[in-house]
């Protein structure tokens, strides 16, 4: 299975048409059709369902698309790393993480490094901890930002000098907006919008279950979310109250929303992690050294 054929396959999947894909790839339609047919024969699976106007990926095609994207990403990244071996001023750094204001610490380090390495590129991938660790384990990113507690046995890590504060985002005209903090009983009879990842963690760490206490099993969770931006839209439309971390959703003076912290307070620390026994690229290694220096300085200043 050649990388060229995988690129052909991904283009067809993206375009949803052999004709448009052939035009994009600058190859003839019969040539492209034959390559896709040969790929299906090689795998022994049908990858597309063809109709008069478009083609749709089968379940096997969807699986191949996911794996092909990972393979092509790795091949492209390997090429970039080899091209940058002799050019220490350039290179790429890949970072994955969830929504957190702690990304500002990463941004500050990037800004400092830009002065010495203006041609360096940084690629950010957003996702929950499962998404990030999967990409980290496959070598698709150099570093991951994980919310504590996290399984760290496979990784080297350093603590990020910041904590995420949990609370509730609500409309400013809501009945709980007059409160300065939110207690468990306040949320018993209101519709809640919760992060899928945080609720999953609840089952293993019991952090939120302990906070809610006896009312936990009686919560009215009407919506779950993966991105706080989407949760904020649901709150604005009056769907419910979103349990999330501070400084992710716009709750400034011109916003219709406000944030109220949980009481007792729940804070989550964060780790920057990278794979053990993994050789970092020159660009990633320089980034790590700068991170370690800046984070050590921040901890000393506290």
Beta strands, then each sheet from edge to edge (+ up, - down):
strand 1: 48-50
strand 2: 55-57
strand 3: 90-97
strand 4: 119-126
strand 5: 143-147
strand 6: 155-171
strand 7: 181-182
strand 8: 191-195
strand 9: 220-225
strand 10: 241-245
strand 11: 257-262
strand 12: 267-275
sheet 1: 1+ 2-
sheet 2: 4+ 3+ 5+ 12- 6+ 10- 8- 9-
sheet 3: 4+ 3+ 5+ 12- 6+ 11- 7-
end
